[in-house]
Amino acid sequence: MSRPPEVEDGIAPMSATPDCPHCRKPMPLCVCEDVKPIESRLALLILQHPQEQDRALGTARLTAMHFEGAVLKIGLSWPSLSKALGRSVADPSRWAVLYLGSAKAADLDTTEEVVAINRKGEIAENQRAILRGIEGVVLLDGTWSQAKALWWRNAWMLKCQRLILGPIHPSRYGKLRREPRRDGLSTIEAAALVLAYLEKRPDIADTLNASFARMLEKYRGAVDEQPSLAPKPRPKRDFRRRRRTSTP
């Protein structure tokens, strides 16, 4: 098992259930014994929104634990890619970020599961050269709105190559967690798809997806015995426009 990734402190416990010090999940949901190290030529940076604290079903830390050099940071913004990585030098133009815009692979004239797009949301030219030149991948972890907040608060991401995914299958979360779009995936599924595609190594996807499947199986079994482990439903936001009142 690889060592725990670099993380920031400050996440308060959500319940009295003791946590595993490595995967940070409640002990009945600990998945550490199932983590198999994966060697990858691509660097991995996972930025997690501080309000994304679903310890039971979250996969950001589990994803990072598979890769020796992966970095998981919790926060809202960092002045540069170098600061986020904790390195002296890092060129964002050599990195890719999974883009959250309106562009969807299904709407573009392509059958590829990973597509590089330009700032107009169009398929970028020289796909093969672009994808071959990527040195690292940034994943944004959180709800759709939380991930978008991370995108807008980190201007250096504009220098990264934008990638969109066109998964053949929907997320394995199923009814456990609904995604706002069919192409929405868990962090570990997104990492499995993009890293396996860029490195042309299906074994990466096999290992990560198997780890996710074991996590979900363990979750379902543990919740059946101890329902309190299930995360509370996220409150729905009221998007109705409120009537403005004039001030005296």
C-alpha positions in Angstrom: 0.0 0.0 0.0 1.4 3.4 -0.9 1.8 6.0 1.8 -1.0 8.6 2.4 -0.8 11.6 0.0 0.1 15.1 1.1 -3.0 16.8 2.5 -3.9 20.0 4.4 -5.3 19.8 7.9 -8.4 21.4 9.2 -11.3 19.0 8.3 -13.5 18.5 11.4 -14.9 15.0 12.0 -18.5 14.5 11.0 -19.4 12.0 13.6 -18.1 10.2 16.7 -17.2 7.1 14.6 -13.3 6.8 14.7 -11.6 7.4 11.4 -8.8 5.4 9.8 -5.7 7.6 9.9 -4.8 6.8 6.3 -8.0 6.7 4.2 -9.8 9.0 6.7 -13.0 7.0 6.3 -15.0 5.7 9.3 -13.2 2.5 10.5 -16.1 0.2 9.3 -15.6 1.7 5.8 -11.7 1.5 5.8 -10.5 0.5 2.4 -6.7 0.6 3.0 -6.2 -3.1 2.6 -7.6 -2.9 -0.9 -5.3 -0.1 -2.1 -2.8 -1.4 -4.8 0.1 0.9 -5.8 0.0 2.1 -9.4 3.1 3.4 -11.2 2.3 6.2 -13.6 4.4 8.6 -15.7 1.7 11.3 -15.3 1.6 13.4 -12.1 -1.8 13.8 -10.4 -3.1 16.8 -8.5 -6.5 16.6 -6.8 -8.1 19.8 -5.5 -10.9 19.2 -3.1 -13.4 21.8 -2.1 -13.4 22.3 1.7 -17.2 21.7 1.9 -16.9 18.3 0.2 -16.7 16.2 3.3 -18.5 13.0 2.3 -16.1 10.7 4.0 -18.3 7.6 3.4 -18.7 7.9 -0.4 -15.9 10.3 -1.3 -13.1 9.0 -3.5 -10.5 11.7 -3.7 -8.2 10.4 -1.0 -8.7 6.8 -2.1 -7.6 7.9 -5.6 -4.5 9.6 -4.4 -3.5 6.7 -2.2 -3.0 4.6 -5.3 -0.2 6.8 -6.6 3.0 7.5 -4.8 3.5 11.0 -6.0 -0.1 12.1 -6.0 -1.0 15.4 -4.2 -4.4 16.0 -2.6 -5.1 19.6 -1.4 -8.1 20.8 0.4 -9.0 24.5 -0.1 -10.5 27.1 -2.5 -7.6 28.7 -4.2 -3.8 28.6 -4.8 -1.8 31.4 -6.5 -0.2 29.0 -8.9 0.2 25.4 -9.9 3.5 25.3 -8.2 2.0 26.4 -4.9 -0.7 23.8 -5.2 1.8 21.1 -5.9 4.3 22.3 -3.3 7.1 22.5 -6.0 9.4 25.3 -6.9 8.6 25.0 -10.6 5.6 23.6 -12.5 4.4 24.7 -16.0 0.6 24.7 -16.2 0.7 24.6 -20.0 2.1 21.0 -19.7 -0.8 20.0 -17.4 -4.4 19.2 -18.2 -7.6 19.9 -16.2 -10.9 18.1 -16.5 -13.1 21.0 -17.8 -16.5 21.6 -16.4 -18.0 23.8 -19.1 -21.0 23.1 -21.2 -19.0 21.2 -23.8 -19.8 17.5 -23.9 -18.0 14.8 -25.8 -21.4 13.4 -26.9 -22.2 16.7 -28.6 -18.9 16.8 -30.5 -18.1 14.8 -33.6 -16.0 12.2 -31.8 -16.3 8.8 -30.3 -13.2 9.2 -28.1 -13.6 9.0 -24.3 -11.0 11.7 -23.7 -11.0 14.8 -25.8 -8.8 18.0 -25.7 -10.8 21.1 -26.4 -9.9 24.7 -27.0 -11.3 27.8 -25.2 -14.3 27.9 -27.6 -15.3 24.4 -26.5 -14.3 22.9 -29.8 -12.2 19.9 -30.5 -8.6 21.1 -30.5 -6.4 20.4 -33.5 -3.5 18.0 -33.2 -5.2 15.8 -30.6 -2.4 13.2 -30.6 0.3 15.7 -30.0 -1.6 17.6 -27.3 -2.4 14.4 -25.3 1.1 13.0 -25.7 2.6 16.2 -24.3 0.6 16.3 -21.0 2.8 15.8 -17.9 0.1 15.9 -15.2 -3.6 16.0 -14.6 -5.7 18.2 -12.3 -8.9 16.8 -10.9 -11.5 18.9 -9.1 -13.3 17.1 -6.3 -16.7 18.2 -5.0 -20.2 18.7 -6.2 -20.7 20.2 -9.6 -21.1 23.8 -8.2 -18.1 23.3 -5.8 -15.9 22.1 -8.6 -16.9 25.1 -10.7 -16.0 27.4 -7.7 -12.5 25.8 -7.7 -12.2 26.4 -11.4 -13.1 30.1 -11.2 -11.0 30.8 -8.2 -7.8 29.5 -9.7 -6.9 31.6 -12.7 -3.8 29.5 -13.5 -6.0 26.7 -14.7 -6.7 28.9 -17.8 -3.2 28.0 -18.9 -3.9 24.3 -18.6 -5.1 22.1 -21.5 -8.8 21.5 -21.1 -10.0 17.9 -21.3 -13.5 16.5 -21.4 -14.6 13.0 -20.9 -17.1 10.9 -22.9 -17.5 7.8 -20.7 -19.3 4.9 -22.2 -20.9 3.9 -19.0 -22.5 6.1 -16.3 -21.0 6.4 -12.8 -20.9 3.3 -10.6 -22.4 5.3 -7.8 -25.8 4.5 -9.3 -28.6 5.6 -6.9 -26.1 6.2 -4.1 -25.2 9.6 -5.5 -27.0 11.3 -8.4 -24.9 13.1 -11.0 -26.3 16.3 -12.7 -25.1 15.0 -16.0 -24.7 11.6 -17.5 -21.0 12.1 -18.1 -20.5 13.0 -14.4 -18.2 10.5 -12.7 -16.6 10.1 -9.3 -13.1 11.4 -8.9 -11.7 7.9 -8.9 -13.6 6.9 -12.1 -12.5 10.1 -13.8 -8.8 9.4 -12.9 -9.2 5.8 -14.1 -10.6 7.0 -17.5 -8.2 9.8 -18.2 -5.0 8.3 -16.9 -5.6 4.9 -18.6 -6.4 6.7 -21.9 -3.4 9.1 -21.8 -0.9 6.3 -20.9 -2.6 3.7 -23.0 -2.7 1.4 -20.0 -6.1 -0.2 -19.3 -4.6 -1.8 -16.2 -4.8 1.6 -14.5 -8.5 1.8 -15.1 -9.0 -1.9 -14.0 -7.2 -1.3 -10.7 -9.0 2.0 -9.8 -12.4 0.8 -10.9 -11.9 -2.4 -8.9 -10.9 -0.4 -5.9 -14.0 1.8 -6.3 -16.3 -1.3 -6.6 -14.8 -2.7 -3.4 -15.4 0.6 -1.6 -19.1 0.6 -2.7 -19.6 -3.0 -1.7 -18.1 -2.3 1.7 -20.2 0.8 2.1 -23.5 -1.0 1.3 -22.7 -3.8 3.7 -21.6 -1.5 6.5 -24.7 0.8 6.1 -27.0 -2.2 6.3 -25.5 -3.0 9.7 -25.0 0.5 10.9 -27.4 3.0 9.1 -25.8 6.0 10.9 -22.8 5.6 8.6 -24.8 6.8 5.7 -24.1 10.5 4.9 -27.0 12.9 5.4 -28.7 14.1 2.1 -27.3 17.4 1.0 -29.8 20.2 1.4 -31.4 21.4 -1.7 -30.7 25.0 -2.7 -33.7 27.2 -3.4 -33.0 28.8 -6.8 -36.3 30.7 -6.9 -35.7 34.4 -7.5 -36.5 36.3 -4.3 -38.6 39.4 -4.5 -36.6 42.5 -3.9 -37.8 44.9 -1.3 -37.0 48.6 -1.4 -35.2 50.3 1.4 -36.8 53.3 3.1 
